[in-house]
Amino acid sequence: MTGKHIIFIGQVQGVGFRFTAFRIANRYKLTGFVRNAPEGTVEMLTQGRPDDIADCIRDIQDSFTGYIRETKIEEVTFNPQYTDFKITF
């Protein structure tokens, strides 16, 4: 199991991004969270199998083609405190 901290940059707030990311992450049985950041980006922490995380990110990017300008991805240590995937505020 691994973790990724992801920042989506672009027109990603007010377009259903968090709810779509939530649905996709749950499809892959990932844990973590997604939330809007004050500077207009969306922050996401995903944990699970590396292939599932990669597929999740790809599906989100495909769903928001034209809205995402940049995606920053950083590897993070797996944290067992996350037992499901949530939308946080």
C-alpha positions in Angstrom: 0.0 0.0 0.0 1.2 3.5 -0.8 -0.1 7.0 -0.7 -0.2 10.1 -3.0 -0.8 13.7 -2.2 -2.3 15.4 -5.2 -3.0 19.0 -6.0 -5.3 19.7 -9.0 -4.9 23.2 -10.5 -7.2 24.9 -12.9 -11.0 25.5 -13.0 -11.6 22.7 -10.4 -13.9 24.3 -7.9 -17.6 24.7 -8.5 -17.7 22.0 -11.2 -18.6 18.9 -9.2 -14.9 17.9 -8.9 -14.9 16.7 -5.3 -18.0 14.6 -5.7 -16.7 13.0 -8.9 -13.3 12.3 -7.3 -15.1 10.8 -4.3 -17.1 8.5 -6.5 -14.0 7.4 -8.5 -11.8 6.9 -5.4 -14.5 4.7 -3.9 -14.8 2.7 -7.1 -11.1 1.7 -6.6 -11.6 1.2 -2.8 -9.0 3.9 -1.9 -8.8 5.7 1.4 -8.1 9.3 2.1 -9.9 12.6 1.4 -10.6 15.3 -1.2 -11.2 19.0 -0.4 -11.2 22.4 -1.8 -8.2 24.6 -0.9 -8.4 28.3 -0.3 -6.3 29.2 -3.3 -8.8 27.7 -5.7 -7.2 24.3 -6.1 -8.4 20.8 -5.0 -6.3 18.8 -2.7 -6.5 15.0 -2.6 -4.9 12.3 -0.5 -5.3 8.8 -1.8 -4.0 5.5 -0.3 -4.2 2.0 -1.7 -2.6 -0.1 -4.3 -0.3 1.8 -6.7 -2.1 0.7 -9.8 -5.5 1.7 -8.3 -4.2 5.1 -7.4 -2.8 5.7 -10.9 -6.1 4.5 -12.5 -8.1 6.8 -10.1 -6.0 9.8 -11.0 -6.3 9.0 -14.7 -10.1 8.7 -14.5 -10.3 12.0 -12.7 -8.1 13.7 -15.3 -10.2 12.2 -18.1 -13.4 13.3 -16.4 -12.2 16.9 -16.2 -10.3 17.4 -19.4 -10.3 21.1 -20.1 -10.7 22.0 -16.4 -7.4 20.7 -15.0 -4.4 22.8 -16.1 -1.8 21.0 -13.9 -1.6 18.0 -11.5 1.1 17.9 -8.9 1.6 14.4 -7.4 3.8 13.7 -4.4 4.5 10.2 -2.8 3.5 10.1 0.9 3.8 7.5 3.6 0.8 5.2 4.1 -1.2 6.4 7.1 -3.6 3.7 8.6 -5.7 6.5 10.2 -7.6 6.7 6.9 -10.1 3.8 6.7 -12.3 5.2 4.0 -12.5 8.0 1.5 -14.2 11.3 2.4 -15.0 14.7 1.1 -13.7 17.1 3.8 -14.2 20.8 4.1 
